[in-house]
């Protein structure tokens, strides 16, 4: 949990900023956290970023008029990446804690109080600002958590948030799934399109604007969802064919215009809960991996698999990501399968 005193501090930092810069993870949780904060003040600018927020990304986007840097839902943040930032920094996250300390850094994470607390960034954004519960619900459920206010949101939107017993059913087998994908797919496509989608989402007042296409803004988001969903359905159909053996489903593909690795791995683990899912997207000299398993604790296996390999990786207990050099992909997968099978043999 994040104590009320810390949430009040977070609220004050956001409310008092005149021109904040938001850097958020490119998924529903990061996006919805940004939307909640922005809509509370209608100030600043938000940018979705892939991977860790490195020094170049941060300094390139900061300008002299910014008086607050807000980093949302990013599992890795290093001291050297923020050491030149002179304005206050808000870092709101829910991944394993980073050992980072800087005088102007305000670090908020539920794991400071409870190492097992993985409630989403969008959940804590709502708790801090007390606005846009429906946005918080989209980010939280899409991040595979059921918020404690689910009964309230079901009463307000009974035809969207139907009887939800687990996040997988909500995302892949209920009307909510369209809304969840619409938000994720708003971050897919050309940079101009994603910027336009993000700006439009800051103006959306109700999920019905999108689902029922009751406004021009809602129609734009829905039409973009339809376009991206056509691509996604083809990708998930292909990925589903790659069952390795009784334990693994491994799908390796070369870059296309849009990346669906995370949502592919999420849907595959939902439909194949007893398998270990590895989705690898090759783009140039790099590979992005999305790994899922309900049976294993993934972070230590990913860490061991990266030994003597140049790359990064980590995440949640049952959901991890990694970025490595393409030349090391076979080594990583062989390492991972070896260590995963070792852990399975102990059960």
Buried (B, 14 or more C-beta within 10 A) or exposed (E): BBEEEBBEBBBEBBEEBEBBBBBBBBBBBBBBBBBBBBBBBEBBBBBBBEBBBBBEBBEEBBEEEBBBBBBBBBBBBBEEBBEEBEBBBBBBBBBBEBEBEBEEBBBBBBBBEEEEBBBBBBBBBBBBBEEBBBBBBBBBBBBBBBBEBBEEBBEBBEEBBBEBEEBBBBBBEBBBBBBBBBBBBBBBBEEEBBBBBBEBBEEBEBBBBBBEBEBEBBBBBBEBBEBBBEBBEEBBEEBBEBBBEEBBBBBBBEEEEBBBBBBBBBBBBBBBEEBBBBBBBBEEEBBBBBBBBBBBEBBEBBBBBBEEBEBBBBBBBBBBBBBBBBEBBEBBBEBBBEBBEEBEEEE
